[in-house]
Amino acid sequence: MEFSHITVLALFCLAFVRTGAIPSGEDYWKYVWPNTPLPEAFSDLLLPYGKTNSLPIRVEELNQYSTLFFPHDLYPGKKIVLGNTQSVANMVRQFTEPRQGVTDSIWLENKERQSLDDFCNSPTAIGEHKHCVSSLESMIDHVISHFRTSKIKAISSTFDKNENQYVVEEVKKVGENAVMCHRLNFKKVVFNCHQVRETTAYVVSLAAPDGSKAKALTVCHHDTRGMNPELLYEALKVSPGTVSVCHFIGNKAAAWVPNYSVDRPCVI
């Protein structure tokens, strides 16, 4: 399936013109990746046009997005407590102006300060390319265009919203310079798909004290010059551009990476 995104879309539309059916985002997904289930992280994109829902990042989920650590903290047996930045939501509300560099790690928008359009049209962080998408079709087109192939896959987290203490069981590297698609914290369903240079994506297998398991999509930034200085100092007492920093990705996001046939175990 080495198509350009234009070719894929053209063939897809032609197939539905012949049948007279009305295509949907889910139809498009199945056309491009017929044997791949749609990740739960993207399910909001299947809502009817104009339909809104409650803000996607709930209070009990904030800790998924506010856990920062160093690469050397990713090893089997390491205990991790989610939410080590402690006051991310309050910290974001303290910003008096939209900040360049927020989007490359944690984005919890402040509706009193910045609109959805403001965010999508705001300057990018250092080394970042971003694109807002409001449909599954536009996301698929964007990521295929970026990678110039449909041989890609989306990987997401499976945190239990009621658990915040885990032990690392396994670390697998899944790709370099992944395209991350995050659901933005607005009622309108919009995802920010962005790629930040000099990053490595991992899937970290976690075990909770009650024996339940979680899968944590994790991104390590090796060039942190564009990261938010307040968040870095609150969590790790470091400044942007000094050391590599990793963070978990919550359930309302996924990483797009090349689709290798075999996952590669990697302990860093």
RACOR-V643300 format. One record per residue. N is the residue number from 1. OMEGA is omega in radians with two decimals (999 if undefined). D_FIRST is the distance of its C-alpha to the first C-alpha in whole Angstrom. Layout:
n:N omega:OMEGA d_first:D_FIRST
n:N omega:OMEGA d_first:D_FIRST
This chain:
n:1 omega:-3.14 d_first:0
n:2 omega:-3.13 d_first:4
n:3 omega:2.85 d_first:6
n:4 omega:-3.12 d_first:9
n:5 omega:3.13 d_first:11
n:6 omega:3.14 d_first:13
n:7 omega:3.13 d_first:10
n:8 omega:-3.12 d_first:9
n:9 omega:-3.13 d_first:13
n:10 omega:3.13 d_first:14
n:11 omega:3.13 d_first:12
n:12 omega:-3.13 d_first:13
n:13 omega:3.13 d_first:17
n:14 omega:-3.14 d_first:17
n:15 omega:-3.11 d_first:16
n:16 omega:3.04 d_first:19
n:17 omega:-3.13 d_first:21
n:18 omega:-3.10 d_first:22
n:19 omega:-3.10 d_first:23
n:20 omega:-3.13 d_first:25
n:21 omega:3.07 d_first:23
n:22 omega:-3.08 d_first:24
n:23 omega:3.09 d_first:20
n:24 omega:3.08 d_first:20
n:25 omega:3.12 d_first:19
n:26 omega:3.06 d_first:18
n:27 omega:-3.12 d_first:17
n:28 omega:3.10 d_first:14
n:29 omega:-3.11 d_first:13
n:30 omega:3.11 d_first:13
n:31 omega:-3.10 d_first:11
n:32 omega:-3.11 d_first:8
n:33 omega:-3.00 d_first:9
n:34 omega:-3.07 d_first:11
n:35 omega:-3.07 d_first:13
n:36 omega:3.10 d_first:14
n:37 omega:3.07 d_first:17
n:38 omega:3.12 d_first:18
n:39 omega:3.12 d_first:20
n:40 omega:-3.13 d_first:24
n:41 omega:-3.09 d_first:24
n:42 omega:-3.04 d_first:22
n:43 omega:3.13 d_first:24
n:44 omega:-3.13 d_first:27
n:45 omega:3.10 d_first:24
n:46 omega:3.09 d_first:24
n:47 omega:3.11 d_first:28
n:48 omega:-3.11 d_first:29
n:49 omega:3.13 d_first:29
n:50 omega:3.12 d_first:33
n:51 omega:3.08 d_first:33
n:52 omega:3.05 d_first:34
n:53 omega:-3.13 d_first:35
n:54 omega:-3.12 d_first:37
n:55 omega:-3.00 d_first:36
n:56 omega:-3.11 d_first:33
n:57 omega:-3.07 d_first:35
n:58 omega:-3.09 d_first:38
n:59 omega:-3.09 d_first:41
n:60 omega:-3.14 d_first:40
n:61 omega:-3.05 d_first:37
n:62 omega:-3.09 d_first:38
n:63 omega:3.09 d_first:38
n:64 omega:-3.03 d_first:35
n:65 omega:-3.01 d_first:34
n:66 omega:-3.14 d_first:37
n:67 omega:-3.13 d_first:37
n:68 omega:-3.12 d_first:37
n:69 omega:3.14 d_first:38
n:70 omega:3.12 d_first:38
n:71 omega:-3.11 d_first:35
n:72 omega:3.07 d_first:38
n:73 omega:-3.12 d_first:38
n:74 omega:3.09 d_first:35
n:75 omega:-3.14 d_first:36
n:76 omega:-3.13 d_first:37
n:77 omega:3.14 d_first:40
n:78 omega:3.08 d_first:40
n:79 omega:-3.11 d_first:42
n:80 omega:3.04 d_first:40
n:81 omega:-3.12 d_first:42
n:82 omega:3.03 d_first:39
n:83 omega:-3.08 d_first:41
n:84 omega:3.03 d_first:42
n:85 omega:2.91 d_first:43
n:86 omega:-3.02 d_first:45
n:87 omega:-3.08 d_first:45
n:88 omega:-3.09 d_first:42
n:89 omega:3.12 d_first:43
n:90 omega:-3.12 d_first:46
n:91 omega:3.13 d_first:45
n:92 omega:-3.13 d_first:42
n:93 omega:-3.13 d_first:45
n:94 omega:-3.13 d_first:47
n:95 omega:-3.13 d_first:45
n:96 omega:3.12 d_first:47
n:97 omega:3.02 d_first:44
n:98 omega:-3.01 d_first:41
n:99 omega:2.97 d_first:40
n:100 omega:3.08 d_first:37
n:101 omega:3.12 d_first:35
n:102 omega:-2.91 d_first:35
n:103 omega:-3.02 d_first:32
n:104 omega:3.09 d_first:31
n:105 omega:-3.08 d_first:32
n:106 omega:3.08 d_first:34
n:107 omega:3.02 d_first:34
n:108 omega:-2.93 d_first:36
n:109 omega:3.11 d_first:37
n:110 omega:-3.01 d_first:41
n:111 omega:3.09 d_first:41
n:112 omega:-3.04 d_first:45
n:113 omega:-2.95 d_first:44
n:114 omega:3.12 d_first:40
n:115 omega:3.09 d_first:38
n:116 omega:3.12 d_first:35
n:117 omega:3.10 d_first:34
n:118 omega:-3.12 d_first:36
n:119 omega:-3.05 d_first:34
n:120 omega:-3.13 d_first:31
n:121 omega:-3.10 d_first:33
n:122 omega:3.12 d_first:35
n:123 omega:3.11 d_first:34
n:124 omega:3.07 d_first:32
n:125 omega:3.11 d_first:33
n:126 omega:3.08 d_first:33
n:127 omega:-3.06 d_first:30
n:128 omega:2.97 d_first:28
n:129 omega:-3.08 d_first:25
n:130 omega:-3.12 d_first:25
n:131 omega:3.11 d_first:24
n:132 omega:3.12 d_first:25
n:133 omega:-3.11 d_first:23
n:134 omega:3.09 d_first:25
n:135 omega:3.11 d_first:22
n:136 omega:3.13 d_first:19
n:137 omega:-3.12 d_first:17
n:138 omega:3.07 d_first:18
n:139 omega:3.14 d_first:17
n:140 omega:3.13 d_first:14
n:141 omega:-3.08 d_first:14
n:142 omega:-3.07 d_first:16
n:143 omega:3.08 d_first:14
n:144 omega:3.09 d_first:11
n:145 omega:-3.13 d_first:13
n:146 omega:-3.09 d_first:15
n:147 omega:-3.11 d_first:13
n:148 omega:3.10 d_first:11
n:149 omega:3.02 d_first:7
n:150 omega:3.10 d_first:6
n:151 omega:-3.14 d_first:7
n:152 omega:3.12 d_first:10
n:153 omega:3.10 d_first:13
n:154 omega:-3.12 d_first:16
n:155 omega:-3.10 d_first:20
n:156 omega:-3.14 d_first:23
n:157 omega:3.08 d_first:27
n:158 omega:3.10 d_first:29
n:159 omega:2.93 d_first:32
n:160 omega:-3.05 d_first:35
n:161 omega:-3.13 d_first:37
n:162 omega:-3.13 d_first:40
n:163 omega:3.07 d_first:40
n:164 omega:3.07 d_first:40
n:165 omega:-3.08 d_first:41
n:166 omega:2.98 d_first:39
n:167 omega:3.13 d_first:39
n:168 omega:3.09 d_first:36
n:169 omega:-3.09 d_first:35
n:170 omega:3.12 d_first:32
n:171 omega:3.11 d_first:30
n:172 omega:3.04 d_first:26
n:173 omega:-3.12 d_first:24
n:174 omega:3.08 d_first:21
n:175 omega:3.07 d_first:20
n:176 omega:3.03 d_first:22
n:177 omega:-3.14 d_first:22
n:178 omega:2.97 d_first:20
n:179 omega:-3.13 d_first:20
n:180 omega:3.06 d_first:22
n:181 omega:-3.11 d_first:22
n:182 omega:2.94 d_first:26
n:183 omega:3.11 d_first:27
n:184 omega:-3.01 d_first:30
n:185 omega:3.04 d_first:34
n:186 omega:3.11 d_first:35
n:187 omega:3.06 d_first:35
n:188 omega:-3.08 d_first:32
n:189 omega:3.10 d_first:29
n:190 omega:3.08 d_first:27
n:191 omega:3.00 d_first:25
n:192 omega:3.08 d_first:26
n:193 omega:-3.08 d_first:22
n:194 omega:3.13 d_first:24
n:195 omega:3.14 d_first:23
n:196 omega:-3.09 d_first:26
n:197 omega:3.10 d_first:26
n:198 omega:3.06 d_first:28
n:199 omega:3.05 d_first:27
n:200 omega:-3.14 d_first:25
n:201 omega:3.13 d_first:24
n:202 omega:2.88 d_first:25
n:203 omega:-3.09 d_first:26
n:204 omega:3.09 d_first:29
n:205 omega:-3.06 d_first:31
n:206 omega:3.06 d_first:34
n:207 omega:3.10 d_first:37
n:208 omega:-3.14 d_first:39
n:209 omega:-3.14 d_first:43
n:210 omega:3.12 d_first:43
n:211 omega:3.11 d_first:40
n:212 omega:-3.06 d_first:37
n:213 omega:3.05 d_first:34
n:214 omega:3.06 d_first:32
n:215 omega:-3.06 d_first:29
n:216 omega:2.97 d_first:29
n:217 omega:-3.01 d_first:26
n:218 omega:3.09 d_first:28
n:219 omega:3.06 d_first:28
n:220 omega:3.12 d_first:30
n:221 omega:3.13 d_first:31
n:222 omega:2.98 d_first:32
n:223 omega:-3.03 d_first:33
n:224 omega:-3.10 d_first:35
n:225 omega:-3.11 d_first:37
n:226 omega:-3.11 d_first:35
n:227 omega:-3.06 d_first:36
n:228 omega:-3.05 d_first:39
n:229 omega:-3.14 d_first:42
n:230 omega:3.13 d_first:44
n:231 omega:-3.13 d_first:41
n:232 omega:-3.11 d_first:41
n:233 omega:3.13 d_first:45
n:234 omega:-3.05 d_first:45
n:235 omega:-2.92 d_first:43
n:236 omega:-3.12 d_first:43
n:237 omega:3.08 d_first:46
n:238 omega:3.14 d_first:44
n:239 omega:3.10 d_first:43
n:240 omega:3.08 d_first:40
n:241 omega:-3.07 d_first:39
n:242 omega:-3.10 d_first:41
n:243 omega:3.04 d_first:39
n:244 omega:-3.10 d_first:36
n:245 omega:3.12 d_first:35
n:246 omega:3.04 d_first:33
n:247 omega:3.04 d_first:33
n:248 omega:3.05 d_first:31
n:249 omega:-3.09 d_first:29
n:250 omega:-3.04 d_first:30
n:251 omega:-3.09 d_first:28
n:252 omega:-3.13 d_first:28
n:253 omega:3.08 d_first:25
n:254 omega:3.07 d_first:22
n:255 omega:3.04 d_first:20
n:256 omega:-3.12 d_first:16
n:257 omega:3.03 d_first:16
n:258 omega:-3.05 d_first:13
n:259 omega:3.04 d_first:12
n:260 omega:-3.07 d_first:14
n:261 omega:-3.09 d_first:15
n:262 omega:3.00 d_first:19
n:263 omega:-3.06 d_first:21
n:264 omega:3.10 d_first:23
n:265 omega:-3.12 d_first:27
n:266 omega:3.06 d_first:29
n:267 omega:-3.08 d_first:32
n:268 omega:999 d_first:33
